[in-house]
Amino acid sequence: MKNICYLAVPLILMLLACVPTVAEDFVLEIYGNANMDEYLNDEDLRYLEGVIAGTNEATMLCDANFDGKIDESDLEQVSAILEGREKRLTYVDILGEPETVNKPIKRLVNVGYNGIEMTRILGAEDILVAGGENRSAHKKFFPKLAQLPFVAGDSGAKAEGLDFEKIISLKPDAVQTNIERAEARLGGLAQKSIFKQKLPKIPIISLNMREQDTLVKNVRTYGYILDREAEAEEFISWYSKYYDLFRSRTSTIAEDEKPTGFFEYTPYYCYASGSRLGQVLLLAGGKNIVDKKVGPDDSMYSAMLDIDPELVVEEDPRYIFKAVSSWDTGYDIDDPAKMEANHESVINRTELGNTKAVKEDNVYCISFWIVSGAGNNIIGTAYLAKLFYPDLFSDIDPEAIHQEYVDRFCRIDFDVKKNGVFVYPSYDRWQAGA
């Protein structure tokens, strides 16, 4: 038996700081992944046997049952996980903290925006007993979820606005939070403490369901949490195919040949390059002008921040992208009026009149439904990559990728070419201007 006390915090911080260059380049942070690779498998049993025998160096994740020591019981826990019979599972969440869930999870309250989508992607929609915000306006995309109760108020799905009495009354086995994007690390601990205080007996799940560079790791973890490992691997295979394709093709383009641009939500409230939409721009082969304000070592690199209009004028970007709310666009909206209004709000700004983006009609509005997370941002990446490099991506059809996502993982009857509003101007006009 080995008692353990490792430098867990520095290790976790190091892992959080790693930015994968391919879809799979990470440590799967589930206790039991003894050899600290991307998978939990028989190799971990063999590694753990070596640790117990004194021939392998112990790692933080060797303590599979999370009891503070490494012994034969950890071998049994790893075997149980691999055979799908574990009663408890401990993993590292988005904030770098170990969390334990009881298995199986049969009733789940999910207040995350993209966590809800990923739950359905993994075929676990039937365990949902409530969502965060009211989704009754999204009946086409979420036909089942739209009928469920919701626990968030008008202020959104942050902890301060949740109805915790209602959550408790639903008797969930676990609650998935809205702490689900890289930016949450800036204030996530305070949010999580509210969940812990209000729901002391209910396990809390907080995983990054938005940023592309860590999605595979988090989907795989979530698959183990929900006992949907096979479904998770199916999605990972699909997602990685496109992620790695875009990465491999755009990584060889010289920096000075990449088109400049930025994503904004509200006027000049923009996405840094480490954020979900910033990553869409970079993965598609663009260059983010927000990098002039924050770099990779800045705490705001994965966040949204205000930039000065003067910076935009000075950098003179070739493209401007405006992300538009999922309540004004998407599957349940067929009228592009709000998209058009957002487009007009950008091109009519006096200070932008002489920028390349405005003069060359390179201002585009994109729905959150294809850039926000749960893997749907690979669709937005396809649109941008095709726009930037039509010859390099002549074999890529963004609408076909979108339809594949809908058919295979959303499992709804929906034709993305005939219905919904996802980009503005319409995609046929993007093609004409390519």
Steps between C-alpha positions, in 0.01 A plus 500: 500500500623849416369813667493782252550874519604630162543843349148478362429871467808587290436194284140596439595858420757370255239281332256788479766714337572243228343585165475186286615521141278211393161382619661239727801633690416506869478311827159344569452625854301211643636337813611158387680625188822401672739547208363850431423462128186576296323174580383282786579139409684180596831682480399688812451173685849388404650837592320496834626150572852633446438789739383261771801274432736798518618489138296794366483856628169591660289770332217714628240292315618164643267546796206368303256485792623834635558380857846649547702182447601269217431132553313198363167678539606741227554208264146389576367851432674521163366155408153610603522814284616301199217252548238770561413395855662776710282655770696824518725691260742780583626740234659845474255774401548818297631684807771242567321350799419132561129420503325169566169386356292201605418253223283448312351843442131452422372851571697804384428871528711672236519878512784526249425632153733268311491234768137443407597451137779259588267296720279443196799436274600215733150353483420582862218748446256275686680551834437876490238615750553876458700756308633842585329772298152460353543319168136501390601729212729227363247225434640405161854454624414373849160329465543313831689761699248768404241308704713468814488736798772763522679623811659827386338840523517800273861569599622182332651174617760638739482367854356823640190469281413134557203363689684258728184392683356388169821315417492314831132414449588322176726260692786496249793261529724784379487860378702621204590867536542781250870514593584356161738731315865597545408853607319351801835444667507874572196484730399137499611416851260758643220361284579144599502589869137611468405164352687321778331709768149468357529134395728343763386143438481507120808438281596789275628461143698784339675418172610718210244436228589796281865550403613283210852426619385321816169358381616144431635463852182630655266296278693184587478587871129572469451169324638318802287709737179417311594140408496600134860418410421353155282797406774737613757325281268513200467875535871547569587312181270722294614823663872416490485423130405859423701665777819331387424572135463873561800508730729314261410712197512842662810438714723520193375845397744781575376746761535797267276325246212437739199734478441721802168530680318474829178372658282733704182441701390852584681799344874456560443237769717240336638149531868447578680225312481240777121527526256280311433750221859617493597140438251476213679790332848356556412141409354625171833665422423857601693743717325672791567873540408465870845340537634856491339550840537161675747218445512134608646586841221744583220382730250641249631296208209255533244769572293775344615857540434852384729643234526859383343590165830671427674161510265366234557803279876477547519124429257535207378137503398329181209324674257583779283227649208566730370216716122518537295359788349153478164656593506716185634241256526128439268208451175656620545826308435534126488879475851651462380846610697504827811372327461772240456762773820385667680517166373852440611605848858416409528635147331827599753592767662817378843409634503173305408650165854494362603160629570222250227285659227755432626627165543145364169371642675262734275544804322179600254405771514147639255328730619372836348167400803430277783661696421477871608152608410132543689442176268719292782753467666266250212601271579869539866419441405338169313813387799724579760265352302477177466879493871563563643226278245376243764310301669340801161383626332426167403157635325644807128582505404679825130430452569130449705490822216679678244252364717208609518647851123537512424153364755299698511679832192721541269233359235741378328528163641828373638616165761771564484622138125554502433612856650711776725805504867432567701752299443841346537583218364164386758237415439520125624859519810386690576261215447770242751724672760230564 
